[in-house]
C-alpha cells in the first residue's frame, strides 16, 4: 500500500504540469498492470482523485475567486499594506486580467490536474462503479474549465504523459460532458453526497443544458425549448425521488455537521474535522477581522448594492446559529455595523476604534478606518472544534439549485406561473414574502440571494446577460472578458491551445 500511495503521489505531482509543461525528462511510465487492480488499491487511488478537487474548489484563490471576485458579490480591497498582492484581487474585480494572472493560471492548471488524475485512474483496472465516479469528477472539472476558458486540454486513458494534450473547445466539449455523464449514470452510486452519485450527475446535466446556448455564444446566448425541457425533466427526476427538501435552517447546509443535518446537499466534498480536510476554513478566515473569534485575515467583503438586494426579514441575510453565535457573537450571513462578542461586549479594531463594518468599500482603502470597510460574509458556520481542518463538508450542488434551475427553464419557455410557484416556495422557506410575478431580472436576483458566495455568480451573470455591465468598483466592460485568457505558460508548451479572442 505504501508503494501504491508513493506511485500515485508521484503521479499527482505531475498534475499541475500535466496539461502544460512537457519538457520534463522522463525515463518511462509504470503501466497500470504493474500496480494491480485490487479493490483496496483502487479505493486508495480513487480517494486521491477526490482529494485533487480540494484546493481548486475550496481555496479562496482558485475557482471560487474566479467566479466570485469577478462578480458583483465579492471584492478583495487593498487595506493599506494588507491584501495588495500586486493588485491580483483588484484586477479580478475590475476585469483587467491578462494571460499572466497568477490565480487564473493556477486555477486552470489545478482543474487540468483533476482531469489528468481522473483519467490516469482509469488505467488501474477499477470497478465499473469506481470508473464511473472518476469519469464524473473528470466531467465536473471539465465543465468548470469550459465555463471559464472555453478550451479543455485532455489525454485519453493510457496516453503517454510525453504526448501533447489534445484540446476540446466550446460545444464539442459540452457534448462530451453530456455523453460521458449519460454513459456512466447507471454505474454511479445513489449516494452519499460526498461521493459522485446519480443525482449529482443529473444536476451536472442540468447545468450543461441550461448553459448550452451560453457555451455556444456567451455574448448573445439562446435557450432552446428542447434544452430547457431537459432541465425540467432532470429536475423532476430529483424532485420526485423525495430524497431532498429545503432546509428548515438555511445554514444547516453549510454547518460543521452538514453531512448529517442538511436536507438539501446533493454533492459535496467530504471534510473530516481535525484530521483530513480541504481548506474550507478559508470561507470565514478570508473575511473575519483580526479581532473576531477566530482571528481572521481581514480581507474580502461583499458590495453594498448586493447586500441591499436582501429583505430585512430574509433568514439568509443573518441569523443566530448554535455553536457559533453563543461562542463568538458571530451570526452567519452578513456582518455589518458594530460587532460584539458572545457576551454582548462591543469589539474594537487594532487601533482601539469600534469594530463596526461599514457598507462602503473601495478597491483601495486608505485612512484610519481601512480595517473595517466592507460587509463581511460568513456562509459556512464556523467550526470551533476542529482547528485548521474544519469539519464542514464543502457544498458543490444542493436541492435549492435544482428548484431554481427548473424555475428558470420554465420562465424561459413562457411558463412564468409555474416558475413563480417554485421561486415563492423558496422565498417562503427563507422567511420573506412571496412575489406577485417573476421576471428574468428577479430570477437572477433570487439566485444571488440563495447562492451568494457559493461559486456560481459569474456563470449566472453571463447567462442572464449582466456580466459586462458596470457595478460598484467596476467600470464598463470589454466583451473579451466573457472568457478568461488562456495562461501564457500554457500556450508556450501546448500548440493545440489558442489564445481566446481579444487577448
Secondary structure by P-SEA (a helix, b strand, c coil): caaaaaaaaaaaaaccccccccccccccccccccccccaaaaaaaaaaaaaaacccccccccccccccccccccccccccccccccaaaaaaaacccccccaaaaaaaaaaaaaaaaaaaaccccccaaaaaaaaaaaaaaaaaaaacccbbbbbcccccccccbbbbcaaaaaaaaaaaaaaacccccccccccccaaaaaaaaaaaaaaccccccccbbbbbaaaaaaaaaaaaaaaaccccccccccccccccccccccccccbbbbbbcccccccccccccccccccccccccccbbbbccccccccccccccccccccccccccccccccccccccccccccccccccccbbbcccccccccccccccbbbbbccccccccccccccccccccaaaaaaaaaaaaaaacaaaaaaaaaaaaaaaabbbbbccccaaaaaaaaaaaccccccaaaaaaaacccccccccccccccccccccccaaaaaccccccccccc
